Amino acid sequence: MCKAKLYKSGPNPRIDKCMRGFMMRLKVHLREGHKIVACCCGHNKYPMSIVIEDEYKNHYDLVSGELINRTRKFYKRDKEGYYYIPEVVSPL
């Protein structure tokens, strides 16, 4: 897990540094028509989350299996600046 809240460098600064390699490997194993649309390691405060869009445009968290009834803006920010998915998370 990353310690920092935000990363501003690298090939894709919107993906947590510690998740980049994992996302590259996971992408290869997804079913046809599925894609990763968001992910977060949790930064030692929240559980890891990986938002997948299926071929029917449904969105769900791959880690918890929870359906997310939004098509964008999956994450909310807490008072400390950490992102989380309300449907999935209670603080650790």
N, C-alpha and C positions, 0 to 999 in steps of 0.2 A: 504494500500500500504506500501511496505517496504521502508525504508529510505536508506538502504545499497545497494550497487551495486552488491555485491557478497556474498554468504554464503558458509561457509566451514564446517558446522556441521549439524548434524541431520541424519535421516535415508536416505534421498536423497538430498544431498547438491546442486544438479543441479536444484532443484525446489525452487523458492522463498518461503521463510518461510511463508509468508502470503497467499500463494496459495495452500499449501499442503493439508489442509483439504478440500478446494473447489475441488481440482483435484480428491481426493479420492471419494467424493460424485458424481461428474460429471461422473467419470469412470463407475459407476454403471448404469447410465442412457443412455449411448451411445448405438446406434444401433449395432446389431451384425455385425462384420466385420470392425467397426470403432475403431480407437484407438487414444489416445492423444500422439503426438510425441514431442511436445515442448510447453512451456508456459512461460509467463512473466507478472508480475503485472504492469510494466511500470515505477515504481519507481518515481511517480509524475512528470515524464518528457514526457513519451509516454503513449498511451492508452494500456490497458490490451490486451494481445493476447494469444490465445490458438490455436495451430496448430493441426488439425485433419487429419488423413489419413483414407480415406474411403476404401471400399472393392475393388475398382478399382485402388488403389494406387495413387489416386489424393490427393493433399494436399491443405487445405484451412484454413483460420483463422475463427474460430467459432464465434468470436465477431463481426468482420466486414463483414464476408461472402466472402472475397476476395480470389480468387484462387491464389495459390503460385506455380509457375512453377519450383520448385526445389524438390529434394527428400531428401536433407539434407542441413545443413548450412543455416537454415532459417533466422537466425538473423545476422545483421551486428552490429559492435560496433562503437559508435560515439567517438569524440575526448576526451570526459570525461569518457569513459569506460562503458557507458550505452548501452544495446542491444536493437535493434528495428528491425522490418520487413519493408523494404523499400516499398513494394507493399501496405502496409496497413497504414503507419504512416506519419503524419506530426507532429512535436513537439507541445506539448500543450502550 
